[in-house]
Amino acid sequence: MRQTTPTPITHPIAQKWPAQHPERLQLYSLPTPNGVKVSILLEEMGLPYEAHLVSFETNDQMSPAFLALNPNNKIPAILDPNGPGGQPLALFESGAILMYLAEKTGQFIPQDAAGRYETLQWVMFQMGGIGPMFGQLGFFHKFAGKDFEDKRPRDRYVAESKRLLGVLEQRLTGRAWMMGDAYTIADIAIFPWVRGLVGFYGAGDLVGFADFPNVARVLAAFVERPAVVRGLAIPARG
């Protein structure tokens, strides 16, 4: 059988991160709570892809090549050479990427309209609430914010993080996952952030994580999934 040579990627990002497998979906990311959402989903799907590390230590996210893909200079971003209509598609914003991949493959999102929109509302809940609030709490608890004498900003984010955990706790009562028995992109969006809050940020005691047993139960089930274990380490740090 005659083998064809894959079409090279012409997007400017390929100048900084050359593709070894240009026929595969290209992921530009870092293993942060936002970044691993996409690598976990790709691992769960078994979709062929190639991962590229965007190093914040060397300001890769501010390079002209990366800004050509995501002008908002945030990870993750993807370039799918086989997008809609067979044309390349560049996407940024982790929530949009999760939605795109779920719809592209028909996996990890309900096929009925009501279930689909209910799943998407929880993805938006993470994007608009959990991510920003947990991230700000991490800043004020672990990073530069911890040196601020005025603890009112930290306490504001502690209170809001507790409230959001309470919403999750109620939702997960009697449910295996956010959507019940079905594991979806809602779980993949939410639980890397919950893991980061109690792990990387070390804020479990601060938010009284022990008061949210259902959240802890589902987090434990999430991190035991083989695809999650793999995805949490992708892209590998240099």
N, C-alpha and C positions, 0 to 999 in steps of 0.2 A: 504494500500500500504506500502510495506517495505521501510523504509528510509535507505539510505546509508550514512556512515560517510565520509565527505569530506577528501581527501588525505591531510595530513599536508604538509605545505611548508617546504622543506628541505634546501632551500637556507640559507646561513649564516645570511642574513638580518633579518630573522624571529626570530633569537635569541634576537635581540634588540627590534624589533617591531613585537611581536607575532600577527598573523592574527586571528581575531575573525571569519572571514568568508573566509577561505582559498580557497574556490571555486571561489571567486570574484577576479577581477583584483586589484592588490595592487598598490597604489600610495604613493610615498615617496616625500614630497614636502614642500613648504613654500609659503604663499600667496604673492609672488613677481611677477613682470611682466612676468618673464619666468615661474614661478611655476603655475600661474593661467591659463595659456594657456591650460594646460592639464585638470585641474579641470573644467574649463568652457566647454571644448569640451565634457568631460564625462557627465556633466550635460545636455548639449544640446542633446546628444545621448540617454540619459536614460539608459546607460550601467551600470549594477551593479558594484560597486567598493568599496574599503575600503581605506580611506585616513589616512596616518600617518604623523605627523608633524616632520620635520627634523629641529631641533632648532640650529641656528647658535650661539645663546648665550651660548650654552653648547658644541659647536663644534661637534654636531652630525655628520656633514658631513665629519669629519675626523676620525670617528670611524671605526675600522676594518670591522664591519658589513656593513656599508654603502659603504665603499671602495670596498667591494667584489661585490657590485652591480654597482657602478660607480667609477672607479679608478681615474676619473677626479674631484672627490669630489664636484660636483655641482648638484643642484636640477633643475628640477624634474627628477625622475627615476620611472620606473614601473616594476612590475613583473606580467606578464599575465600567469596564470596557464593553460589557454586554448589557447596557441599560435599556430603557424602553425604546422599542423600535430598532433594537440592535445597535443603538448609538451610545457612545460613552456618556456617562453621567457622573458628575462631581457633586458630592453632598457634604455639608457639614451640619453640626448640631446633632448630638447623640440621639435625641428622641426622634428626629426626622429619619435618621439612619435606621434605627430599630424598626420604625413603621415601614420604611421602604423595603428592607430585607424581608420582613414578615410577609408583606404583600407580594413581593417578587417570588417567594418560594411557597407561599401558602402555609407556612409553619408558624407555630407559637402565637397565633392570633385566631380567634373564632371566625368561622366562615359566615355565620349569620350576622346581619347588620346590627342588631341590638347588642350582641356579645362583643362585636368588634368595637363599637363605640364605647361600651362600658370598659373594655380593656384600655382603650386610648385615653379615657378620662383619668385612669390611674397612672398612665405614663405621664400625662400632663401634670398630675398631682406631684409626681416626683420632680419634674422639670421646674415647676413654678414654686414648690414649697420645700420639699425635702432637700434637694441639692443646694439651693442657696442658703437655707437656714442652717443645715448641718455644716456647710462649708464656712459660714461666718462664725459659728460656734467653734469650729476647729481653729480659726485664726485667733480668736480671743482667748482660747484655752491652751493651745499648744504652741502657737507661733508668736509673732511680735506682740499681739494683743495682750498676752499674759503679763506684759510689763506695764500695762496701763494701770495706774492707781485707781481710777474710777471704774468700778466693776459693773456699772449699770448697762453698758453695751453688751457685755458678756451675759449678764443675767437676762437681758431681753431675749437673746438667742437661745439660752437655756430653756426659758419658759415656752418659747415657740416650738423648740425641738420636742419638748415633752408633749405639747399639744398634738403635734404631728404623729408622734409615736402612739398617742392615745387613739388617734384616728385609725392607724394601722392595726392596733390591738383589737379594736372593735370589729374592723373588717375581717380580721383573720380568725375570729372566734367561730369555731365549728367549720373552718375551711382549711384545706391543705395548702392552698396557694391563694393569691389575691382573687383569682377568678373561680375558686372552688377546687375541683379535682384537676383542672387543666392548668399546666405550667405555661405561662405566657410571657410576652415581652414586658408586661407590667412588673412581674417578679424580677426580670433581668434588669429593669430600670431601677427598681427600688433597693434591692438588697445589697448591691455593692456599696451603696451609701450608708446603709445601716451597719454593715461590716466595718466601714471606715470610721463611723462615729465611735463605736465601742472599741475598735482595734487601733487603727492608725492614730486617731485623735485622742484615744484614751479617755473618752468622756462618758463611759458607761455609768460610773458612780455619780457623776455630776447630773446626769439626766434621770437617774433612778431606773436604769435599764431593767433591774430585777422586777420592777412593777409591770413589765410588759411581757409576760410569759409566752403568749402566742407569737409575738414578734420574734422572741428568742428561739422558739421552736422552729419557725419557718426559716430563720436565718441559718440554723444548724443544718436543716435539710438542704438548703441552697448550697452551702459551701461543701457539702459532701458529694455533690454531683460531679462526675469525672470531667465533664466539659467545663464546669466552673473552675475546677482546680487548674485545668490547662489555661483557660482564658485569663485567669488572674495574673499569670506570668507573661502575658503577651501584650506588646512586644517585649522581648527580653532586654533588660537594661544592659548597656555596654559595660 
